[in-house]
Amino acid sequence: MPKCSYCGKVYEHPRGLTFVLKDGGVKYLCSGKCKKNMFMKRRKVNWIRKEKGQKKETKLELSEEKK
């Protein structure tokens, strides 16, 4: 089962996209959304953080930690 080169999500084989680069490298992408963002050279996108289960801290939580 390939792993998406952009977001890191593991997906089943018949789904997704496989790109073979000119230098012989292979990029596996799980969706068109990952394809578009990779070619636009985006790296810090909120939906990636949500899929990986990371929590974005809010200002309230940060102020509570300081107290």
Buried (B, 14 or more C-beta within 10 A) or exposed (E): EBEBBBBEBEBEEEEBBEEEEEEEEEBBBBBEEBBEBBEEEEEEBEEBEEBEEEEEEEEEEEEEEEE
